[in-house]
C-alpha cells in the first residue's frame, strides 16, 4: 500500500521497520524480505530521492537522504525504527543513526563500506549504457539480469516503446559521485545502537571495511560465502537467518 512521499507499507504491526534500497533500486525490491519481516513489526519501504516514486528533488547530499528517512519515521509516530539498508541504503541508515539516534532502535547494513573515495562513476557508465534499453518485456529484463532479474524487474516501467529504468542514469551518477569524494567513518563512530553488518562473499566493496565498520560501531559482522552484492536476493535463506537472529536479540524476543 502506497503511503505517499515514495513510501510503501508492506504489512505487519507494532515496531516500525524501515527498508532502504540501494542505488538504482526502489522500495518494492524488498517485497520478498518484507513478507517474513512483518512478523517483527510494521514494515515500510522508502523510495530514495531520484528513485521510484519519490517526490523529493535532486541534487542532494547523503544527509538529505537521511533526513527523508527521519521524516518518514516521525510520520509513522510509533517510536524508534529498525532501519535495514542495502548498499546506498546502508549508508543512509548509518547516517540517520548517527545524526538522529532517537529515531533508530537498530540497524542492519547489507554490503556497504564507508570509504569509496577514488571510485568514479566512469567505471560503471559503460556497463549501464550497454543495456539494451528499452527492454521488450519484463521477461526480457529478467533474462538479461539473470540471478538478479527479479530484483531489476521492480526497477523498470513500461513506456510507449518498451521497458525503461525508472531512475534517470544521470541522477544516479550524480548521487554516486559524492561517494567518490567523501568518507563516512565519522558517522560510523557515532552509531550507538545494535548493528548487524551483512557482507557479500563476492562483495563489490573494498576489502576489510565492513569488518571494521562493525567493530568501530560495536556491532556484529557476517560474511555470506558465495553471495553477490544483493545478499537478500542471492542468498535469501542465509540473509533471513542472520537478520531474524539479530532482530530477536535487538527487540528482546
JOFEN-V266611 format. One record per pair of residues at least 4 apart in sequence whose ideal C-beta (glycine too) atoms are under 7 Angstrom apart, sorted by sequence separation. I is the first residue (numbers start at 1). J is the second residue. If there is no record, write none. Layout:
i:j
I:J
I:J
This chain:
i:j
3:7
21:25
25:29
30:34
31:35
33:37
34:38
47:51
50:54
60:64
62:66
63:67
64:68
66:70
67:71
68:72
69:73
70:74
71:75
72:76
85:89
86:90
88:92
89:93
90:94
91:95
92:96
93:97
94:98
95:99
96:100
97:101
100:104
119:123
121:125
124:128
125:129
126:130
136:140
138:142
139:143
140:144
141:145
145:149
148:152
149:153
152:156
167:171
169:173
170:174
171:175
172:176
173:177
178:182
184:188
185:189
191:195
199:203
205:209
208:212
209:213
210:214
211:215
212:216
213:217
227:231
230:234
231:235
232:236
235:239
236:240
237:241
238:242
239:243
240:244
241:245
242:246
243:247
244:248
245:249
246:250
247:251
3:8
21:26
38:43
47:52
49:54
60:65
85:90
135:140
158:163
159:164
167:172
205:210
214:219
248:253
2:8
3:9
21:27
37:43
47:53
48:54
135:141
143:149
157:163
214:220
228:234
47:54
49:56
85:92
96:103
97:104
142:149
145:152
156:163
157:164
214:221
224:231
227:234
232:239
1:9
19:27
21:29
49:57
50:58
73:81
85:93
96:104
141:149
142:150
156:164
227:235
231:239
21:30
34:43
49:58
135:144
156:165
157:166
226:235
83:93
97:107
155:165
156:166
211:221
19:30
34:45
49:60
141:152
142:153
155:166
199:210
210:221
224:235
227:238
56:68
141:153
83:96
94:107
197:210
69:83
83:97
93:107
224:238
19:34
30:45
49:64
94:109
138:153
141:156
224:239
49:65
93:109
197:213
28:45
48:65
197:214
27:45
138:156
8:27
27:46
49:68
90:109
195:214
8:28
17:37
27:47
90:110
222:242
26:47
83:104
91:112
135:156
46:68
80:102
81:103
90:112
141:163
195:217
197:219
199:221
201:223
17:40
46:69
69:92
80:103
81:104
82:105
87:110
196:219
197:220
199:222
201:224
10:34
17:41
19:43
80:104
81:105
82:106
83:107
84:108
85:109
86:110
87:111
195:219
196:220
197:221
198:222
199:223
200:224
201:225
202:226
12:37
15:40
16:41
17:42
26:51
27:52
80:105
85:110
86:111
87:112
134:159
138:163
188:213
194:219
195:220
201:226
202:227
204:229
12:38
15:41
16:42
17:43
18:44
19:45
20:46
25:51
26:52
46:72
66:92
70:96
136:162
137:163
191:217
198:224
201:227
202:228
203:229
220:246
11:38
14:41
15:42
21:48
65:92
69:96
134:161
135:162
189:216
200:227
10:38
14:42
16:44
18:46
20:48
44:72
134:162
135:163
188:216
200:228
12:41
13:42
62:91
66:95
134:163
188:217
200:229
12:42
21:51
62:92
66:96
70:100
73:103
134:164
12:43
133:164
200:231
11:43
44:76
63:95
133:165
10:43
62:95
66:99
70:103
198:231
10:44
9:44
10:45
8:44
42:78
63:99
7:44
8:45
7:45
7:46
6:46
3:44
6:47
41:82
128:169
198:239
198:242
6:52
196:242
6:53
196:243
6:54
125:173
6:55
20:69
5:55
196:246
18:69
121:173
18:72
18:73
121:176
121:177
194:250
16:73
16:76
119:179
120:180
119:180
16:78
118:180
16:79
18:81
20:83
116:179
117:180
17:81
20:84
22:86
23:87
116:180
117:181
7:72
16:81
17:82
18:83
19:84
20:85
21:86
22:87
23:88
117:182
22:88
117:183
15:82
17:84
22:89
21:89
115:183
20:89
114:183
114:184
115:185
114:185
20:92
20:93
114:188
151:230
147:228
148:230
151:233
107:191
148:233
107:193
106:193
111:198
147:234
105:193
106:194
107:195
108:196
109:197
110:198
111:199
98:187
104:193
111:200
94:184
108:198
101:192
115:206
95:187
98:190
101:193
111:203
113:205
91:184
94:187
98:191
112:205
113:206
94:188
97:191
111:205
115:209
114:209
97:193
113:209
94:191
113:210
114:213
113:213
58:171
52:166
59:174
51:167
58:174
62:178
50:167
61:178
50:168
111:229
111:231
50:171
110:231
29:151
50:172
110:232
29:154
50:175
28:154
29:155
26:154
26:155
25:155
24:155
108:243
108:246
26:166
87:229
24:167
86:230
106:250
105:250
86:232
24:172
23:172
23:175
23:176
82:247
33:232
32:236
36:240
40:247
40:251
15:251
